[in-house]
Amino acid sequence: MMKAPSDQELLSGCIERKEGYWDLFVERFSKLIYWSIREIVHASACPNSEDFVRETFQDVFEKLLEKPRLEMLREVGNLKKFLSVMASHAALDRLKMLRRLDRRFSSLDGLVESQKEFASAETVVLDEPSRALLHEMLSTLSPKEGACIRMHYFDGKSHRQIGEILGFSADTVSTVIRRTRDKIRKALNEKGVDNV
């Protein structure tokens, strides 16, 4: 049985693109990175935290896969400690970004007059009570939901553009928008607003 490579040997194998080394790297460090992210996210009481942890985890490994980043790791004294700190910083950065976006989009003045609405591209005319309900529903969204909905419907950004801003895949953005839109529509319909 072959002796397991040291962390530095494993890193060199990844940089040289040796077969099987990246899989071994992921296997060796995935738990450390996952739990480093999870600890930060759970301490922040982030809504939909498991999705957030998985997305950040995937993002960290995508960034590590870039050759310049792997080469940078050669200079690190304690690879495990560095990866743990890197993962924690990735989680903190994403949380800060979502909070900034949530504050930026928290003003809902002129909500119904925006370019697009939930049902279709046509302008939806709502009476004052319905407008208040829609305002109330949007204020209950998580930072991620709120940012995706507002950027897509009110700023006219594509799923890809939103993903680039938030650091998510376009598929993740599409899923968030669809689920959030359905949740809002269902809640409003339950309150007697059936034209949204």
N, C-alpha and C positions, 0 to 999 in steps of 0.2 A: 504494500500500500504506500502510495506517494505521500511524503510529508507535506502538510499544509504550508503554503507560503506565508512568510511574515507579511505584516501590513505593507511594508515598503516594497517587497517583492510583488505583492498583489497589485499595488498601485502601478509599478513599472509594467507589469503584464497588461494592465488596462490601457496604459498610455501607448504601448506597442501594439495594441489590438490583438493580443494573443487569445486564441480560442478558449472560451470558458472562464476567462479571468473576470470579465464584467459580471457574469452571473454569480461568481463566487464573491465578488465585492459587494453586490447587492445583498446576497445571503448573509454575509458577515456583518454588515452595518445597517441593514434595514430596520431591525428592532430598535437600535439605538436612536436612529433618526426619527422613526415613528414616535417613540415615547418622548423624545425631546420636544417635538412639535406638540404632541398631545398635552403635555404638562403645561405649556404656555397657553394653549387654546382653552383648556378647561379652567385654568385660573382666571381667564378673562370673561368667563360666562358667555361665550360667543354662541348665538343661536345656530342651530344646525351644525354643531361642532364636529360631528364625525365626518360629514362631507367636507368641511373646511380642513380637517386634519389630513384626509386622503388627498385632497387637491394640492395642499402644500407639500405633502410627502412626495407626490408625483413630480411636482415642480422642482424640488430639491434634486431629485435623481436626474431629471432632464438636464438641469444645469451642470451637474457633476459629470455627465456624459461628454460634455464639451472638452476636447483635448487640452486647451489652455488652462481650464480650471483644474483638471487632473494634474497637469504639470506643476501648477502652483502648489498643490498639496505635497509635493516632494520636499518643499522647504519647511513643512510643519513638523514640529518636534513630536507632539502627541496627536496622532491622527484621530483617534476616537474622541478625544476632548474637542478637537477642532471641529469635527463633523457635528458633534452635539451642539456646540455654540452656533455653528452655521445654520443648523436646522431651527434652533430657537430664534435666531435673528430673522430667518425667512418667515416664520410664523408671526413674529412681532411686526415686521414690515407690512405683511399682508393685512393684519388687524388694523394697524394705523391707517393704511390706505383706505380700507373700508369705512373706518370711522370718519376720515376726512370727507369721503364721498357722501356719507350719510348726512353730515353737517351741511355740505354744499347743496344737497338736494332736499334739505328738510323744509325749505320754504315752499309751500304748496299753493301760493297765490296764483290765480289764473289757471288752476289745474285743468278745468274742463275746457278752457279755450285753447289748450295746446294743440299742436298739429295733428296728433293721432289719438285715437281712443281705443279702449279695450275690445270692442266688438268688431270694428272694421276701420278702414282708413277714412270713412266718412265721419264728419263731425257729429257728435252726439249732443243733443240739447237736453240738459237736465234741469229740473226745477231746483229751488234752493234747498229743500230737505234732502233730495237725492244727492246734491252736490256735497252737502255736509257729511252724508254717510260715506261717500267716496273718499272725502278728505280724511275721515276717521279711519277708514280701512287702510289707506296708504300710510298713515302714521304708525300703524301697528306692525309694519313689515320689518324684517331683520335688515341690517345694513346691506347685506348682499342682495336680498330681494329688492329693496328700495332702489339701490343703485342701478341694478339691471333694468328694472321697469322704467325708471325715470329716464335713463339714458336712451333706451330703445324707443319708448313712446313719445317722450317729450323733447328729446334732443335729436331723434331720428337716426341714431347710430345703429349700425349693423351688429349682429351677434359677434362677428369677428372683431370689430372695432372695440366693442365692450370687453371682450375677452382679453385683448391686448392691454387695455387700460387697467383692468382688475387682476390680470395675471391668471385667468382661467381659460380653459379651452372653449371654442365656439359652441361645442356640444353641451358643455356644462351651462353656458349662458342660455342656450335654447331651452334646456330643461328647466332652469330656474324661472325663466320668463313664462313658459307654458304653465308650470305648476302654480306660480304666483297669480297669474291672470285668472286661472280657473278657481283658485281659492277666493280671490276678490269677487269674481262674478257670482260664485255660489253664496258667499256671505251677503252680498247686496241683494241677490234674488230672495234670500230668506227674509230680508227686511222689506220686501215688496218693491224693489227696484229691478224691473225686468228688461230694461232697454240698454243695459251696459254689457 
